[in-house]
């Protein structure tokens, strides 16, 4: 089990009180990984401290505003690759098959291309496979890091780390294309409705089936990510 991939999966998940309680251990895992530069480990500290100590409702509101209400910051990777083309559905099915072939069944209501889900899967694979998979998305990580830096968000440090773990130079043209996409004000609900007019497609288990709370997240490395509360409540 690659504890760093698991830690990154958790740190990019929707904030909960369980996650807050686990942040000291998560931060310790990331601080101890020699694959990361000293600068990268240092840059992660503000986010670790914020997730561990800030008001949980403020953290949840911030997360939603960043990743749910901004398509250009979506954590669903195929959104950036395929958009609304038919290729997205085929890629999603292929990814689900990859998970199943690897004996991985996500317990979450998120789509299979949701980055925390992918990172949880990669935590169970070899370091080489993890690096190669991240390399395919290097341009996405770099563009997201830039966009988050523009918003002064500490989450940008996570994407800088993912770029480092990918160990490749991102395609500058692809990054530029992503950054050329217009931003939508996350408080403009009318504009958001126009952007997110397509219906949601769910893969995997019933999000209303429920699962036990996750405690001691990193000490129980075989425990999947819990269903996202903002979906389960719907």
Backbone as CSV, one residue per row, in Angstrom:
resi,resn,N_x,N_y,N_z,CA_x,CA_y,CA_z,C_x,C_y,C_z
1,UNK,0.840,-1.200,0.000,0.000,0.000,0.000,0.875,1.250,0.000
2,UNK,0.623,2.125,-0.953,1.343,3.393,-1.021,0.601,4.397,-0.153
3,UNK,1.141,4.653,1.028,0.457,5.514,1.995,0.364,6.962,1.522
4,UNK,1.292,7.395,0.672,1.223,8.767,0.170,0.040,8.944,-0.772
5,UNK,-0.191,7.994,-1.670,-1.345,8.070,-2.558,-2.636,8.045,-1.745
6,UNK,-2.667,7.197,-0.708,-3.847,7.141,0.155,-4.038,8.476,0.859
7,UNK,-2.964,9.056,1.356,-3.049,10.341,2.053,-3.542,11.438,1.113
8,UNK,-3.053,11.459,-0.121,-3.483,12.457,-1.096,-4.947,12.254,-1.479
9,UNK,-5.374,11.001,-1.551,-6.773,10.699,-1.810,-7.659,11.290,-0.730
10,UNK,-7.249,11.115,0.506,-8.035,11.619,1.632,-8.042,13.137,1.694
11,UNK,-6.895,13.739,1.457,-6.791,15.195,1.596,-7.594,15.923,0.519
12,UNK,-7.878,15.233,-0.599,-8.692,15.821,-1.665,-10.163,15.435,-1.560
13,UNK,-10.520,14.682,-0.523,-11.905,14.280,-0.328,-12.688,15.372,0.383
14,UNK,-13.998,15.278,0.293,-14.877,16.245,0.959,-14.589,16.264,2.458
15,UNK,-14.348,17.431,3.034,-13.960,17.505,4.447,-15.045,17.001,5.402
16,UNK,-14.639,16.188,6.362,-15.516,15.688,7.412,-14.772,15.795,8.739
17,UNK,-15.485,15.591,9.821,-14.818,15.622,11.125,-13.841,14.457,11.254
18,UNK,-14.157,13.309,10.659,-13.218,12.180,10.683,-11.918,12.549,9.978
19,UNK,-12.053,13.236,8.840,-10.860,13.659,8.114,-10.051,14.631,8.966
20,UNK,-10.723,15.558,9.619,-10.012,16.502,10.480,-9.194,15.775,11.549
21,UNK,-9.799,14.788,12.179,-9.111,14.062,13.234,-7.907,13.280,12.703
22,UNK,-7.969,12.898,11.425,-6.883,12.127,10.836,-5.767,12.991,10.257
23,UNK,-5.969,14.316,10.196,-5.003,15.160,9.520,-3.589,15.110,10.107
24,UNK,-3.386,15.010,11.426,-2.005,14.898,11.915,-1.272,13.689,11.329
25,UNK,-1.968,12.563,11.236,-1.338,11.374,10.678,-1.138,11.498,9.171
26,UNK,-2.131,12.065,8.498,-2.009,12.287,7.055,-0.838,13.210,6.760
27,UNK,-0.755,14.300,7.522,0.352,15.230,7.339,1.689,14.579,7.604
28,UNK,1.741,13.684,8.590,2.987,12.983,8.892,3.434,12.081,7.753
29,UNK,2.474,11.406,7.123,2.801,10.545,5.974,3.403,11.370,4.841
30,UNK,2.777,12.490,4.534,3.255,13.325,3.430,4.608,13.960,3.754
31,UNK,4.800,14.338,5.007,6.059,14.972,5.398,7.227,14.001,5.375
32,UNK,6.926,12.691,5.455,7.982,11.691,5.540,8.354,11.077,4.188
33,UNK,7.627,11.426,3.122,7.865,10.795,1.824,9.075,11.440,1.139
34,UNK,10.137,10.688,0.990,11.370,11.211,0.394,11.249,11.428,-1.113
35,UNK,10.164,10.937,-1.732,9.971,11.187,-3.161,9.631,12.658,-3.419
36,UNK,9.132,13.329,-2.389,8.739,14.730,-2.526,9.895,15.626,-2.118
37,UNK,10.043,16.727,-2.811,11.088,17.674,-2.442,10.734,18.338,-1.110
38,UNK,11.747,18.893,-0.471,11.513,19.591,0.792,10.539,20.744,0.586
39,UNK,10.644,21.417,-0.557,9.752,22.535,-0.851,8.307,22.060,-0.996
40,UNK,8.116,20.920,-1.649,6.763,20.383,-1.837,6.143,20.005,-0.498
41,UNK,6.944,19.378,0.356,6.431,18.989,1.672,6.095,20.231,2.499
42,UNK,6.922,21.261,2.388,6.673,22.493,3.116,5.401,23.179,2.617
43,UNK,5.192,23.156,1.307,4.033,23.834,0.731,2.722,23.150,1.096
44,UNK,2.783,21.882,1.490,1.571,21.169,1.887,1.117,21.541,3.303
45,UNK,2.008,22.056,4.103,1.691,22.309,5.514,0.497,23.227,5.718
46,UNK,0.382,24.350,4.981,-0.782,25.217,5.208,-2.113,24.499,5.011
47,UNK,-2.197,23.623,4.000,-3.444,22.892,3.774,-3.681,21.883,4.885
48,UNK,-2.647,21.162,5.293,-2.777,20.195,6.380,-3.264,20.889,7.645
49,UNK,-2.675,22.029,7.946,-3.062,22.755,9.149,-4.479,23.307,9.034
50,UNK,-4.835,23.797,7.848,-6.174,24.348,7.654,-7.236,23.262,7.783
51,UNK,-7.011,22.123,7.142,-7.985,21.031,7.212,-8.093,20.463,8.617
52,UNK,-7.021,20.548,9.366,-7.035,20.017,10.714,-7.629,20.947,11.744
53,UNK,-7.625,22.257,11.492,-8.013,23.189,12.532,-9.106,24.175,12.212
54,UNK,-9.470,24.325,10.946,-10.478,25.325,10.586,-11.891,24.791,10.830
55,UNK,-12.848,25.676,10.985,-14.233,25.270,11.178,-14.683,24.346,10.054
56,UNK,-15.301,23.223,10.405,-15.621,22.197,9.412,-16.611,22.716,8.368
57,UNK,-17.547,23.568,8.776,-18.532,24.066,7.817,-17.890,25.036,6.824
58,UNK,-16.935,25.782,7.292,-16.205,26.666,6.378,-15.393,25.843,5.387
59,UNK,-14.790,24.764,5.866,-14.017,23.888,4.983,-14.909,23.262,3.923
60,UNK,-16.081,22.813,4.331,-17.001,22.182,3.385,-17.507,23.177,2.357
61,UNK,-17.821,24.397,2.794,-18.269,25.431,1.861,-17.160,25.767,0.867
62,UNK,-15.934,25.882,1.361,-14.804,26.176,0.489,-14.623,25.075,-0.544
63,UNK,-14.728,23.826,-0.118,-14.538,22.678,-1.018,-15.588,22.700,-2.135
64,UNK,-16.841,22.923,-1.754,-17.922,22.946,-2.734,-17.726,24.083,-3.735
65,UNK,-17.359,25.253,-3.228,-17.166,26.398,-4.107,-16.024,26.171,-5.091
66,UNK,-14.994,25.483,-4.640,-13.852,25.232,-5.512,-14.128,24.124,-6.518
67,UNK,-14.488,22.960,-6.018,-14.466,21.759,-6.852,-15.823,21.326,-7.398
68,UNK,-16.915,21.749,-6.749,-18.240,21.376,-7.233,-18.851,22.454,-8.117
69,UNK,-18.532,23.717,-7.830,-19.165,24.812,-8.557,-18.242,25.447,-9.590
70,UNK,-17.135,24.819,-9.858,-16.230,25.345,-10.871,-15.811,24.196,-11.782
71,UNK,-16.329,24.217,-12.983,-16.034,23.126,-13.899,-14.549,23.064,-14.242
72,UNK,-13.892,24.200,-14.280,-12.476,24.223,-14.619,-11.606,23.691,-13.492
73,UNK,-12.200,23.486,-12.303,-11.471,22.887,-11.183,-12.032,21.518,-10.814
74,UNK,-12.854,20.962,-11.677,-13.491,19.682,-11.369,-12.462,18.607,-11.043
75,UNK,-12.772,17.796,-10.027,-11.912,16.664,-9.674,-12.260,15.418,-10.478
76,UNK,-13.265,15.521,-11.363,-13.582,14.427,-12.278,-12.705,14.584,-13.520
77,UNK,-11.682,13.755,-13.610,-10.631,13.978,-14.601,-11.127,13.934,-16.039
78,UNK,-12.074,13.053,-16.341,-12.535,12.942,-17.723,-13.302,14.182,-18.164
79,UNK,-13.752,14.977,-17.214,-14.380,16.253,-17.553,-13.391,17.129,-18.327
80,UNK,-12.130,17.071,-17.930,-11.100,17.884,-18.574,-10.595,17.249,-19.870
81,UNK,-10.750,15.937,-19.977,-10.226,15.227,-21.145,-11.263,15.119,-22.256
82,UNK,-12.482,14.718,-21.897,-13.503,14.421,-22.897,-14.664,15.402,-22.913
83,UNK,-14.796,16.219,-21.877,-15.934,17.125,-21.832,-17.239,16.362,-21.918
84,UNK,-18.121,16.771,-22.815,-19.416,16.108,-22.962,-19.464,15.167,-24.164
85,UNK,-18.321,14.815,-24.719,-18.315,13.911,-25.863,-18.704,12.496,-25.442
86,UNK,-19.092,11.685,-26.406,-19.474,10.314,-26.117,-18.295,9.495,-25.612
87,UNK,-17.091,9.958,-25.918,-15.906,9.236,-25.473,-15.825,9.162,-23.950
88,UNK,-16.453,10.124,-23.289,-16.377,10.153,-21.823,-17.035,8.919,-21.207
89,UNK,-18.199,8.532,-21.744,-18.883,7.354,-21.215,-18.070,6.094,-21.402
90,UNK,-17.476,5.945,-22.590,-16.653,4.767,-22.854,-15.433,4.718,-21.958
91,UNK,-14.818,5.886,-21.750,-13.649,5.945,-20.877,-14.030,5.596,-19.445
92,UNK,-15.220,6.000,-19.011,-15.679,5.718,-17.659,-15.878,4.219,-17.459
93,UNK,-16.501,3.582,-18.450,-16.722,2.137,-18.366,-15.390,1.404,-18.330
94,UNK,-14.438,1.833,-19.157,-13.117,1.211,-19.189,-12.419,1.348,-17.844
95,UNK,-12.566,2.512,-17.214,-11.926,2.728,-15.918,-12.544,1.829,-14.847
96,UNK,-13.862,1.681,-14.876,-14.529,0.782,-13.928,-14.007,-0.646,-14.096
97,UNK,-13.834,-1.073,-15.339,-13.312,-2.414,-15.596,-11.887,-2.554,-15.076
98,UNK,-11.086,-1.495,-15.215,-9.731,-1.520,-14.681,-9.747,-1.691,-13.168
99,UNK,-10.634,-0.957,-12.506,-10.767,-1.095,-11.060,-11.124,-2.532,-10.683
100,UNK,-12.107,-3.077,-11.355,-12.579,-4.424,-11.018,-11.517,-5.473,-11.306
101,UNK,-10.797,-5.295,-12.408,-9.712,-6.235,-12.717,-8.645,-6.204,-11.628
102,UNK,-8.491,-5.057,-10.989,-7.519,-4.930,-9.910,-8.092,-5.273,-8.547
103,UNK,-9.324,-5.794,-8.512,-9.939,-6.167,-7.255,-10.365,-4.975,-6.418
104,UNK,-10.637,-3.852,-7.070,-10.948,-2.612,-6.363,-12.393,-2.235,-6.613
105,UNK,-13.180,-2.109,-5.561,-14.575,-1.701,-5.651,-14.764,-0.457,-4.789
106,UNK,-14.770,0.724,-5.380,-14.930,1.951,-4.581,-16.271,1.976,-3.856
107,UNK,-16.247,2.323,-2.592,-17.472,2.505,-1.808,-17.728,4.004,-1.725
108,UNK,-18.314,4.538,-2.764,-18.532,5.979,-2.854,-19.581,6.256,-3.896
109,UNK,-20.214,7.401,-3.782,-21.184,7.826,-4.784,-20.539,8.681,-5.865
110,UNK,-19.243,8.905,-5.764,-18.540,9.701,-6.774,-18.373,8.898,-8.065
111,UNK,-18.166,9.622,-9.149,-17.877,8.976,-10.423,-16.511,8.306,-10.356
112,UNK,-16.297,7.268,-11.155,-15.020,6.536,-11.081,-13.798,7.361,-11.454
113,UNK,-13.995,8.432,-12.232,-12.844,9.269,-12.597,-12.586,10.374,-11.585
114,UNK,-13.319,10.366,-10.468,-13.081,11.347,-9.405,-11.675,11.126,-8.859
115,UNK,-10.883,12.172,-8.807,-9.466,12.030,-8.487,-9.200,11.304,-7.165
116,UNK,-9.907,11.615,-6.074,-9.661,10.853,-4.846,-9.901,9.355,-5.000
117,UNK,-10.871,8.972,-5.833,-11.131,7.554,-6.076,-9.964,6.933,-6.840
118,UNK,-9.504,7.618,-7.880,-8.370,7.117,-8.655,-7.131,6.980,-7.776
119,UNK,-6.876,7.957,-6.927,-5.695,7.899,-6.056,-5.803,6.761,-5.052
120,UNK,-7.020,6.497,-4.579,-7.196,5.365,-3.664,-6.867,4.048,-4.378
121,UNK,-7.291,3.946,-5.645,-6.951,2.761,-6.428,-5.444,2.654,-6.637
122,UNK,-4.808,3.761,-7.001,-3.366,3.738,-7.243,-2.575,3.411,-5.982
123,UNK,-3.163,3.678,-4.825,-2.496,3.330,-3.570,-2.327,1.821,-3.428
124,UNK,-3.124,1.064,-4.182,-3.048,-0.402,-4.112,-2.172,-0.989,-5.214
125,UNK,-1.668,-0.150,-6.099,-0.895,-0.632,-7.247,0.593,-0.382,-7.031
126,UNK,1.396,-0.800,-7.979,2.838,-0.592,-7.874,3.174,0.880,-8.069
127,UNK,4.342,1.271,-7.580,4.776,2.662,-7.726,4.910,3.031,-9.198
128,UNK,5.374,2.087,-10.015,5.524,2.344,-11.448,4.178,2.602,-12.108
129,UNK,3.188,1.766,-11.771,1.854,1.950,-12.355,1.259,3.278,-11.908
130,UNK,1.467,3.620,-10.651,0.957,4.891,-10.157,1.572,6.057,-10.895
131,UNK,2.874,6.021,-11.092,3.563,7.105,-11.788,3.090,7.221,-13.230
132,UNK,2.944,6.099,-13.909,2.525,6.126,-15.308,1.110,6.666,-15.457
133,UNK,0.240,6.303,-14.522,-1.133,6.793,-14.575,-1.185,8.296,-14.341
134,UNK,-0.441,8.768,-13.356,-0.409,10.203,-13.096,0.196,10.963,-14.272
135,UNK,1.159,10.361,-14.947,1.805,11.027,-16.082,0.789,11.351,-17.175
136,UNK,-0.205,10.481,-17.341,-1.230,10.724,-18.362,-2.053,11.968,-18.059
137,UNK,-2.114,12.338,-16.784,-2.922,13.493,-16.382,-2.061,14.672,-15.951
138,UNK,-0.788,14.671,-16.296,0.132,15.707,-15.813,-0.320,17.110,-16.213
139,UNK,-0.853,17.244,-17.429,-1.290,18.575,-17.867,-2.486,19.070,-17.055
140,UNK,-3.341,18.145,-16.622,-4.489,18.519,-15.799,-4.012,19.023,-14.442
141,UNK,-3.066,18.288,-13.849,-2.563,18.687,-12.533,-1.907,20.068,-12.586
142,UNK,-1.137,20.304,-13.638,-0.443,21.594,-13.730,-1.443,22.733,-13.902
143,UNK,-2.460,22.523,-14.745,-3.455,23.570,-14.956,-4.250,23.837,-13.681
144,UNK,-4.614,22.787,-12.961,-5.353,22.969,-11.715,-4.492,23.673,-10.673
145,UNK,-3.208,23.347,-10.629,-2.302,24.010,-9.690,-2.246,25.503,-9.973
146,UNK,-2.184,25.863,-11.249,-2.134,27.280,-11.627,-3.436,27.979,-11.245
147,UNK,-4.575,27.360,-11.570,-5.862,27.983,-11.269,-6.055,28.166,-9.763
148,UNK,-5.651,27.173,-8.982,-5.799,27.270,-7.526,-4.848,28.305,-6.940
149,UNK,-3.652,28.418,-7.527,-2.713,29.444,-7.073,-3.289,30.835,-7.316
150,UNK,-3.985,31.018,-8.423,-4.613,32.300,-8.726,-5.665,32.662,-7.682
151,UNK,-6.253,31.642,-7.061,-7.271,31.859,-6.031,-6.667,31.843,-4.626
152,UNK,-5.355,31.767,-4.559,-4.660,31.696,-3.272,-5.160,30.527,-2.429
153,UNK,-5.469,29.416,-3.084,-5.960,28.240,-2.374,-4.811,27.305,-2.018
154,UNK,-4.740,26.848,-0.770,-3.675,25.912,-0.388,-3.804,24.554,-1.064
155,UNK,-4.967,24.261,-1.667,-5.126,22.990,-2.386,-4.180,22.896,-3.581
156,UNK,-3.708,24.024,-4.063,-2.795,23.987,-5.201,-1.554,23.166,-4.927
157,UNK,-1.114,23.128,-3.674,0.091,22.365,-3.326,-0.081,20.880,-3.590
158,UNK,-1.308,20.370,-3.466,-1.557,18.950,-3.715,-1.311,18.616,-5.175
159,UNK,-1.742,19.495,-6.069,-1.573,19.234,-7.499,-0.118,19.411,-7.930
160,UNK,0.597,20.272,-7.238,2.031,20.374,-7.491,2.730,19.076,-7.093
161,UNK,2.290,18.467,-5.996,2.843,17.182,-5.558,2.509,16.084,-6.571
162,UNK,1.270,16.076,-7.063,0.888,15.067,-8.049,1.720,15.214,-9.326
163,UNK,1.992,16.442,-9.718,2.853,16.668,-10.884,4.250,16.121,-10.628
164,UNK,4.735,16.298,-9.402,6.062,15.797,-9.060,6.088,14.276,-9.078
165,UNK,5.038,13.646,-8.552,4.977,12.187,-8.539,4.807,11.615,-9.944
166,UNK,4.223,12.392,-10.855,4.083,11.935,-12.240,5.427,11.850,-12.938
167,UNK,6.370,12.675,-12.500,7.757,12.635,-12.989,7.869,12.817,-14.496
168,UNK,7.004,13.662,-15.079,7.091,13.984,-16.505,6.848,15.482,-16.683
169,UNK,7.279,15.985,-17.807,7.013,17.375,-18.156,5.640,17.454,-18.812
170,UNK,4.745,18.221,-18.256,3.402,18.340,-18.814,3.439,18.988,-20.191
171,UNK,2.526,18.572,-21.057,2.397,19.143,-22.396,1.978,20.606,-22.259
172,UNK,2.857,21.511,-22.634,2.575,22.932,-22.446,1.377,23.401,-23.271
173,UNK,1.205,22.812,-24.436,0.062,23.185,-25.264,-1.247,22.776,-24.615
174,UNK,-1.283,21.569,-24.053,-2.491,21.085,-23.389,-2.800,21.928,-22.152
175,UNK,-1.756,22.304,-21.428,-1.944,23.160,-20.250,-2.514,24.507,-20.675
176,UNK,-1.952,25.080,-21.727,-2.418,26.375,-22.212,-3.874,26.313,-22.656
177,UNK,-4.254,25.213,-23.324,-5.645,25.049,-23.755,-6.589,25.024,-22.556
178,UNK,-6.183,24.316,-21.494,-7.018,24.250,-20.297,-7.145,25.621,-19.640
179,UNK,-6.027,26.325,-19.556,-6.038,27.631,-18.894,-6.773,28.686,-19.712
180,UNK,-6.954,28.424,-20.997,-7.680,29.366,-21.852,-9.188,29.269,-21.662
181,UNK,-9.653,28.217,-21.017,-11.086,28.059,-20.781,-11.555,29.107,-19.775
182,UNK,-12.669,29.747,-20.042,-13.142,30.815,-19.139,-13.578,30.276,-17.788
183,UNK,-13.341,31.061,-16.765,-13.801,30.736,-15.418,-15.252,31.193,-15.264
184,UNK,-16.001,30.449,-14.451,-17.367,30.831,-14.127,-17.421,31.189,-12.652
185,UNK,-18.031,32.321,-12.349,-18.167,32.747,-10.960,-18.992,31.713,-10.193
186,UNK,-18.420,31.061,-9.168,-19.154,30.014,-8.454,-20.370,30.522,-7.693
187,UNK,-20.511,31.826,-7.556,-21.691,32.377,-6.888,-22.791,32.747,-7.878
188,UNK,-22.508,32.642,-9.186,-23.489,32.949,-10.227,-24.255,31.666,-10.553
189,UNK,-25.366,31.427,-9.866,-26.085,30.166,-10.003,-26.681,29.988,-11.392
190,UNK,-27.100,31.070,-12.020,-27.675,30.964,-13.363,-26.623,30.496,-14.362
191,UNK,-25.423,31.060,-14.270,-24.344,30.648,-15.161,-23.937,29.209,-14.879
192,UNK,-23.948,28.830,-13.608,-23.596,27.459,-13.246,-24.602,26.465,-13.807
193,UNK,-25.879,26.825,-13.774,-26.903,25.945,-14.326,-26.675,25.710,-15.816
194,UNK,-26.246,26.739,-16.512,-25.986,26.596,-17.947,-24.794,25.679,-18.195
195,UNK,-23.775,25.786,-17.325,-22.582,24.976,-17.499,-22.842,23.521,-17.145
196,UNK,-23.606,23.310,-16.066,-23.847,21.940,-15.564,-25.239,21.457,-15.947
197,UNK,-25.681,21.727,-17.155,-27.050,21.406,-17.540,-27.247,19.908,-17.777
198,UNK,-26.163,19.153,-17.974,-26.315,17.725,-18.211,-26.672,17.024,-16.907
199,UNK,-27.370,15.905,-16.984,-27.752,15.147,-15.792,-26.577,14.340,-15.301
200,UNK,-26.567,14.078,-13.985,-25.474,13.338,-13.364,-25.605,11.856,-13.662
201,UNK,-24.491,11.214,-13.945,-24.450,9.775,-14.165,-23.698,9.150,-13.012
202,UNK,-24.323,8.184,-12.349,-23.691,7.546,-11.205,-23.204,6.154,-11.580
203,UNK,-22.031,5.804,-11.127,-21.457,4.488,-11.325,-21.230,3.880,-9.950
204,UNK,-21.255,2.566,-9.877,-20.866,1.912,-8.629,-22.038,1.721,-7.700
205,UNK,-21.762,1.525,-6.394,-22.778,1.165,-5.419,-23.817,2.249,-5.220
206,UNK,-24.975,1.847,-4.678,-26.032,2.774,-4.347,-25.532,3.767,-3.314
207,UNK,-25.549,5.090,-3.623,-25.026,6.064,-2.675,-25.836,6.132,-1.395
208,UNK,-27.063,5.593,-1.398,-27.885,5.620,-0.205,-27.747,4.354,0.629
209,UNK,-26.861,3.456,0.194,-26.704,2.197,0.915,-26.029,2.404,2.250
210,UNK,-25.218,3.438,2.347,-24.572,3.763,3.614,-23.353,2.895,3.859
211,UNK,-22.476,3.326,4.757,-21.329,2.537,5.171,-20.867,3.086,6.503
212,UNK,-20.110,2.334,7.275,-19.667,2.810,8.580,-18.728,3.986,8.444
213,UNK,-18.679,4.819,9.477,-17.748,5.940,9.478,-16.321,5.433,9.453
214,UNK,-15.471,6.218,8.820,-14.064,5.854,8.738,-13.299,6.554,9.849
215,UNK,-12.648,5.774,10.708,-11.788,6.329,11.740,-10.411,5.716,11.579
216,UNK,-9.405,6.413,12.107,-8.034,5.945,11.953,-7.769,5.625,10.488
217,UNK,-8.004,6.613,9.638,-8.041,6.369,8.198,-6.781,5.719,7.648
218,UNK,-5.643,6.221,8.075,-4.415,5.701,7.498,-3.973,4.400,8.157
219,UNK,-4.419,4.135,9.363,-4.065,2.872,9.999,-4.917,1.737,9.462
220,UNK,-6.039,2.085,8.834,-6.895,1.079,8.195,-6.833,1.314,6.693
221,UNK,-5.695,0.970,6.101,-5.429,1.341,4.717,-6.353,0.638,3.729
222,UNK,-6.996,-0.462,4.154,-7.879,-1.171,3.238,-9.290,-0.601,3.244
223,UNK,-9.533,0.421,4.068,-10.869,1.005,4.140,-11.058,2.016,3.016
224,UNK,-12.079,1.825,2.141,-12.287,2.764,1.040,-12.750,4.122,1.539
225,UNK,-12.744,5.086,0.634,-13.274,6.409,0.944,-14.764,6.265,1.250
226,UNK,-15.257,7.004,2.239,-16.667,6.971,2.558,-17.470,7.701,1.489
227,UNK,-18.764,7.350,1.324,-19.595,8.096,0.379,-19.578,9.578,0.717
228,UNK,-19.608,10.406,-0.309,-19.545,11.850,-0.107,-20.828,12.337,0.545
229,UNK,-20.773,12.976,1.721,-21.984,13.410,2.417,-22.867,14.332,1.587
230,UNK,-22.289,15.128,0.710,-23.109,16.081,-0.036,-23.907,15.378,-1.118
231,UNK,-23.496,14.124,-1.471,-24.312,13.322,-2.406,-25.302,12.467,-1.623
232,UNK,-24.836,11.874,-0.539,-25.676,10.957,0.222,-26.891,11.674,0.793
233,UNK,-26.741,12.994,1.001,-27.849,13.745,1.585,-28.917,14.096,0.569
234,UNK,-28.598,13.883,-0.703,-29.547,14.280,-1.755,-30.674,13.272,-1.864
